[in-house]
Amino acid sequence: MAVRSYVRTRPTRHPGRWQMLQLLSCKALLLLLLIGFVCEEVPESQGQSEGAGEDQVKAAYLYNFAKFASWPKQSLPEGAGPLVIGVVDGNDEFASVLRKTVDGRSIGSHPIVVRRLHADDDLKVCHLIFFRSSGRKQIQAAISGLDGASVRLVGEDETFLRQGGMINLVLRHGKIRFDVDRAALDQGKLQLSAQLLALADSDQPSAADTQASGASRQITVGPLPEYPEIAQRMNLKGTVRAEAVVRPDGTVREVRVTGGHPVLADALVKAVKGWRYERSTKETVEAVKYVFDQ
């Protein structure tokens, strides 16, 4: 089941300069709180190259891709064993920046360890691997060699997701952003938090989403979400994905957000809770996709 918004015309209000600055500040603060950056703990020394700041941001992303995630117990058992982040190819400078970023940090009871590796090494010892673009020729073979292991695969090359990668860091408009392929994450039995998925520029749906979108239960009452006023002012647009747990009588018991900006997701959740589906003999999970495009 796929639901798409329509445009409701309403008068546009133009906030004052101070209001706009406040809104932009709130948006930036939300982004920082969700991603949990630790860049401020990695001071840039004099004489570093222009790309040093970029390395710090990428290192902070890698930390958060580990922090806001989960692994199967057989891959990361309970206890004090290390969580290993591998850096494939690249130079020592980035590995050094990453070590400073995660120094003294743990994910749960697991201290973080950084290892610099080559594509032909045993990569299954890692829980997260960052493939540098300098080794792009070996990426495909390295990913194939992992053979479904529960290892989070992060890259920085435009072809990375097409080669089986899960998360790709990209430079857009002077800022480091990231794209996600949830089908690849599902295949590796890995999960990424909804907060982090909401920040992805491109979130390719999982196979489960694709299958569920053809749900058999029809909506009998379905008020459309209201486009939040703050989202209008911030010019927020995008797709929100969710799962609605529907009781046999057609009422919605729970709504789980699986992707989308938190402000837009909140509006969708409020609307879906008021939806009614056709009756069924059992409780079902229905996929919901809604596009906020003004």
Helices and strands as residue ranges (DSSP letters): H 17-35, G 39-41, H 52-67, E 69-70, E 83-88, H 92-102, E 106-107, E 110-117, G 123-125, E 128-131, G 133-135, H 136-146, E 152-155, G 161-163, E 167-172, E 175-181, H 182-187, E 191-192, H 194-197, E 202-204, H 207-212, E 219-221, H 229-233, E 238-246, E 252-259, H 262-272, E 276-277, E 284-292
